[in-house]
């Protein structure tokens, strides 16, 4: 298992949940890889997962994309550089990391203690979210999911709360039991949906397509969520293009900036539907092989259906289920996908931290 050497202060912040991004200069670290984080002062190792990784030409480019606060409580970039002993002559990578953490008592205020059975809470340490997530029970003995967010993110659990409330009666997704925001802490308690994650099955491609079509068919006339609209995605990507050209050239070697700009403008998808925002196999739960429910809806928005197509295909590849794609297309009701739109989404994806 590969090792990443980190300053003890960085590891402590990862453990207590006040940091979830790190700057590293080790080569050959992959997305979704399990690694050991090594405390350079004690050589103690901590098992962790890399949930995203991006390369940059300079440290300054990192912070054009990602807020400094996610890397620790630094006043400026120089403080971070001094602590991590950055070598500007080596390649720079930003990583989002999941590491096992303990539930601090101060996260559960008196109101939450009155609602929850604190002893039942068990942390779920998977996924890309910056939120900390627990499964447990409330005082009525109902199975619940508790999410607590203290770090900034492009998608917050407030977004998820608002979308779940809007989706009531429209989609089989968790009911909201509690929401609150105090200072910089956001707290969401919702129903725990029973079911087996879709990545456990091999023969559900048709149903996955059919269910995504149902989501895309929900009426959007009164939907106010447009954070992933095609125009916003394009504008954001063009603003960050200089910072992500290194990542773009990994997939599309020798592509020049001007050619990428022209491609993005000329191949912008024009359809508008309600998208899940992260239609991936772990976010689709199946009960009794017939009842489908959907979780992690904080990125739900009006956008192009290719947003969901892109992340679904990405999830199939990660879970080694790409053989499902033809049945998925049949279930959705289309014969093939537009490769230019998928490339458009692939470039856009590199601009989203």
N, C-alpha and C positions, 0 to 999 in steps of 0.2 A: 504494500500500500504506500502511495506517495506521501511525502511529508512536506509541510509548509512551515517554515520558521517564522514565528511572530513574537513581538515584544509582549511581555507579561501583561502590560496594561491593555493591549488590544484583546488578548484572550479573556481577561477579566470582564471587559465590556461586552464581548460576544456572549459570555456565560450569563451575565445579568440582564441581557436584552437591551442595553443602551447603545449598541452598535450592531450592524448586520452586514456591512461592506468592509472589505479590506483591499489594500494595494499590495500586490505581490509581484515578484520578478522571476519566479520559478517558471521554467518552460514546460511544455507538454502536460499541462493540467487541463482537464476536459470538463465540459458542462455535465452536471449530474454525477460527477465522480465522487466517490467516498475517499476521504484523505485523513491523515493525521495532522493536527495542528500541534506544533512543538513549541512549548514555552522556552525561549532561548536562555532564560535565567536559571531554570531548574531541569530542563530537558524532559519535563513531564509531557505526555502526549494525550490529546483529546480527539476522539473520533468525530468527524463532521462531514457534511455534504456540501459540495459546490453546486448551488442551484442556478447560477448564471455566471458567465465570464466574458469579458470584452477586452480587447487590446487597444492601446492608444499610443499615439506618437509621443505625447508629452503628458506630464502630470496636470498641466493646465487644461488640456483637452478633457480629462476625466471630469473636471468640475464644471465644464460647460454642459455636461450631460447629467451629472448626479450631484445632489446636494452634499456639501462637505459634512453636514451633521450626521449623515449615515455612516461616516467613517470614524466617528468619535467626537468628543466635545472639544474640538479645536477652535481657537479664535481665528486662525488663518492657515493657509496652505503650508507656510514655513514651519509651523509647529508640528504638523503631521510629518513633513519631510525629515525633520530632525529626529523624531521619535522612531520612525521606521528605518532610518539610515538608507534613504533612497539613493540609488545609483542612476543618475540621469543618462548614462551611456548604455544601460540595459533596457530591454523591452519592459513596458509597463502594462499590467493587467489589473482590472478591477474585478473583484469576485463578490457575489452575494453568498453568504455562508449560513448554514443551519447547524447549530451545535446544541447538544443537550443542555438545558438550563433548569434551574429550580424555580418553583413558584414562590416569589417573595411575598411575605405577609402584607407588605404595604400595597400590593396590587389589589388585594381584596379589602375594600373599605367596608364600613359597618353595613351599608345598604346591601352590598353584594353578599356579605356573610349571612344576612337575614333571608336572602333569596336562594342561595346555593348550599348544597351539601359539600363543604370544602374538602372533606376527606375523600370524596368520590372522584375528585378531579385528577385526570391523567393527561399529560401533555401529548399532543400529536405533533411530532417533529418532522413533518413532510411538507412538500409544496414550496412555492416561491414567495409566499406572502410575507410581508414584514411583521404581520401580527403574530402574537403568540396565541396558540389555539389549544384548548383543553376539551376533552369529553368528560361528562359527569352527570350528576343528577341535581335537580332543584329540590326545594323543600317539599314539593308535591310528589316527589319520586318519579318525575318525568325525566327521560334521557334528554340531555341538552348539549349544545356546543357553546363554549365561552370563548370569545375572542377579545383580546386586549391589545391595543396599539398605542405605542408611545413614540414611535419614530415616524417621520414624514414619509409619504409614499405617493406615487402617481395615482394609485387606487387605494382609498382608505376604507376602513370598515364603516364609516359614515355613508360612503357611496353604496356599500352593500346593503346597509339598513334601508336606505331610501328606495333602492331597487326592489328589495324583497317586499316592502310595503306596497309598492306599485303593482307587483306581480300577483298579489293576493287574488285568487279566483281565476287567474290567467294561465298559471303554469304550476306543475307539481314541484314545489321548492319549499325550503324551510319556512315555518312561521316564526315571526319575531316575538320574543317574550319580553325583552328588555333592551333599552338603549339609553346611554348617557354619555356625556362628554364633560369632563372636569379638567380644567387647565390643559395640559398636553396629553391627557389620557382619554382614549376612546374605548368604550366598553359595549359589546354586543352579546346578548344571550339569545340563542335561537333554538328551534326544534332540531333534534338529531334525527336525520332521515335514515331509516333502516334500508339496507341494500348492499349488494356486492358490487365493488367497483367494476366498471366495464372492461378493464384490462385483464380481468380473470376469465373472459370468454373469448372464443374464437369464431363463433357462428352467429354473431349479432350485427354484422355489417349492414344488412338491409334495414333492421330496426333503428340503428343509429342514424342512418340517412333519413328515414321516415320521421323520426323525432326531431331532428334538426329542421326539417321542412316545417313541422308544426310550430316551432319557435319562430322561424322566419315569417310565418303567416299571421302572427299576433298583430292586431291592429296598432299602428304607430301614430294615429292621428293626434292622440293626446299624450304622447310620450315626450317628456322634456329632456331626456338623457341623450346628449349628442357628443360626449367627450371623445368618442372614437369615430366621429364623422370623417368621411373621406377628406374633406377640405382641411379639417384640423390636423389629421394625420400627415397630410402632405405639407402643410405649413410648418409643422414641428420638425419634420424630417429635413426640409430645406434649410431651416435655421441651424440644424446640427450637422449638416452634411460634412463640413470640414473635419469635425471631430470623429466621424464614423467612417471615413474613406478607407482607413486601414482595415476595418472589419468588412466593408463592402468588397475590397480587393482580394480578401481571402476566398470569397465565393466567386467573384467575377474579376479575375486577374486582368490587369492593364486597362480596366475601364476608367475613363477620365471623368472628372467632376461634371463638365459641361454635358457630356453624353448621358450621365445619370440624371441630371436635371431634366434634360429633354425627354428621356424615357418616362420619368415620373409624371411629367405634365401631360404627355401624349397618351399614356395608358392608364389614366385614373379611372377606376370603376365608377359606373354611373347609377347602379341600382341602389335602392334604399330599403332595408328590412330591419327588424329588431334582431340584433345579434346577442348571443350568450356572452361573448367576450373572452371566454376561455373554454371553448367546447373541446375538452380533452378527456381521455378515458378515465382518469381519476375523479373527474367532476360529474360523472354520469353513474348513478347508482341503480341497480336492478334488483327488484324484490320478486321472488317467486317466478323468475324468468319472464315476467310480463309487465310488471309495474316499473316504469322509469321515473326517476326523480333527478333533479339537477341542483348542484351546489356551487359555491364560489362564484356568485353572480355580480360581484362588485364592478366588473367592467362592462356590464350590459349597456347597450347603447343602440341608437339608430346609426347604421353604417352599411357597408357593402357585405353581402353574404360571403365574399371571399375572405373577409377577416376570420370568420369561423372556419371556412374551408382550410385556410392556411394552417391555423393552430391545430385543427383536427388531424391533418396529414402529418404535421410535426409530431403530434402525440402518437400516431400510429407507428412512425419510424422509431421513436424512443422506446416504445413498448414491443417492437418487433411484430407488429400486426398489419403491415402495409398490404398484406394479401387481402384485407377486408375492403379495399378501396372500390373495387368494381361493384360489389354488393351494396356498399354505401351509396354509390351514385345511382344505382337502380332504386334504392329506397327513397332517395331524395327526388328522383324523377328527372335526372339529366344523364346524357350519354358521356360527356367528357367535360373537363375543366379547361378554362382559358389559361394557358401557360404564362402569358404576359401579365395577367392579373395576379397570378401566384408569385411571379418575380417581383411585381410591384409591392406586394405585401411582405416579401422577404426583405426587401430593402427598407421598408417602413419599420419592420420589426427590429432592425439594428439600431433604430433611433429611439426605441422605448426602453428605459432602464427598468 
